[in-house]
Amino acid sequence: MSTIQIQAMIMGQSYTLACQEGEQAALHHAVSYLDQRMRAIRDAGRIKGTDRIAVMAGLGIAAELLSMQRAEGPFAGLTIAQWQQQIAAITEVVDQALAPQEKLF
C-alpha cells in the first residue's frame, strides 16, 4: 500500500496528513470527530488557546477509549485492531444473512 496525503481542517487550521491508501475515510472521520470535540471545548469558553484545547480534547478521547477497555466493559482487553476485526466479522455475518434478501428486490 502506498502512503497518500490529504488536507484536513481542524478548528479553521489546515493540516496536511498522511495515511495509507484506502484509509482516507477513516482519517476524515477522525478529523471530524476531533474538530467537533475541540470546537465544543472552545465554545464552552473556559479554556483558551488551541494547544490547551487540543490537550483537553485528547484527554477526553483517551478517557473514552480507556473506558471501553475496562475489565467490565464490552471491549475489555481488546486492542483497536482486535475491535475492528470483530466488527468486520460481525459485518460479514450480517452481509451473508442479508444476501438472500437482496434477491427479493
C-alpha positions as CSV (number, residue, x, y, z in Angstrom):
1,M,0.0,0.0,0.0
2,S,1.2,3.5,-0.7
3,T,1.0,6.5,1.6
4,I,-1.1,9.4,0.4
5,Q,-1.6,12.9,1.8
6,I,-4.9,14.6,2.5
7,Q,-5.8,18.1,3.5
8,A,-7.8,18.5,6.7
9,M,-9.3,21.4,8.6
10,I,-9.3,21.4,12.4
11,M,-10.8,24.5,14.1
12,G,-10.1,26.5,10.9
13,Q,-6.5,25.5,10.7
14,S,-5.4,23.5,7.6
15,Y,-3.3,20.4,8.1
16,T,-1.6,18.0,5.6
17,L,-2.0,14.5,7.0
18,A,-0.6,11.2,5.7
19,C,-2.4,7.9,5.6
20,Q,-2.4,4.6,3.8
21,E,-4.3,4.4,0.6
22,G,-7.9,3.3,1.3
23,E,-7.8,4.7,4.8
24,Q,-8.9,8.3,3.8
25,A,-12.5,7.9,5.0
26,A,-11.4,6.7,8.5
27,L,-8.9,9.6,8.7
28,H,-11.5,12.1,7.6
29,H,-13.9,10.7,10.2
30,A,-11.2,11.0,12.9
31,V,-10.5,14.6,11.9
32,S,-14.2,15.5,12.0
33,Y,-14.6,13.9,15.5
34,L,-11.5,15.8,16.8
35,D,-12.7,19.0,15.3
36,Q,-16.2,18.6,16.9
37,R,-14.6,17.9,20.3
38,M,-12.2,20.8,20.1
39,R,-14.9,23.2,19.0
40,A,-17.2,22.1,21.9
41,I,-14.4,22.8,24.4
42,R,-13.6,26.2,22.7
43,D,-17.3,27.1,22.7
44,A,-17.7,26.3,26.3
45,G,-15.4,29.3,26.8
46,R,-13.5,28.1,29.8
47,I,-10.3,27.1,28.1
48,K,-8.3,29.5,25.8
49,G,-5.6,28.6,23.4
50,T,-5.6,26.0,20.7
51,D,-2.9,23.9,22.3
52,R,-4.8,23.7,25.6
53,I,-8.0,22.9,23.7
54,A,-6.2,20.1,21.8
55,V,-4.8,18.6,25.0
56,M,-8.2,18.6,26.7
57,A,-9.8,17.1,23.6
58,G,-7.1,14.4,23.5
59,L,-7.6,13.6,27.2
60,G,-11.3,13.3,26.7
61,I,-10.9,11.0,23.7
62,A,-8.3,8.9,25.6
63,A,-10.7,8.6,28.5
64,E,-13.4,7.4,26.2
65,L,-11.1,4.8,24.7
66,L,-9.9,3.6,28.1
67,S,-13.4,3.3,29.5
68,M,-14.3,1.0,26.6
69,Q,-11.4,-1.2,27.5
70,R,-12.2,-1.5,31.2
71,A,-12.3,-5.1,32.6
72,E,-16.1,-4.9,32.9
73,G,-16.7,-3.3,29.6
74,P,-17.8,-5.0,26.4
75,F,-14.4,-4.5,24.8
76,A,-12.4,-5.5,27.8
77,G,-8.7,-6.2,27.0
78,L,-9.2,-5.7,23.2
79,T,-6.9,-3.6,21.1
80,I,-8.4,-1.3,18.5
81,A,-7.2,-3.7,15.8
82,Q,-9.0,-6.6,17.5
83,W,-12.1,-4.5,17.9
84,Q,-12.0,-3.7,14.2
85,Q,-11.6,-7.4,13.4
86,Q,-14.6,-8.2,15.5
87,I,-16.7,-5.5,13.8
88,A,-15.6,-6.8,10.4
89,A,-16.5,-10.4,11.3
90,I,-20.0,-9.2,12.5
91,T,-20.5,-7.2,9.3
92,E,-19.6,-10.3,7.2
93,V,-22.1,-12.4,9.1
94,V,-24.8,-9.7,8.6
95,D,-23.9,-9.3,4.9
96,Q,-24.2,-13.1,4.4
97,A,-27.5,-13.2,6.2
98,L,-28.9,-10.3,4.1
99,A,-27.6,-11.6,0.8
100,P,-30.7,-13.8,0.1
101,Q,-32.9,-10.8,0.9
102,E,-31.3,-8.7,-1.9
103,K,-32.6,-11.2,-4.5
104,L,-36.1,-10.5,-3.4
105,F,-36.0,-6.9,-4.5
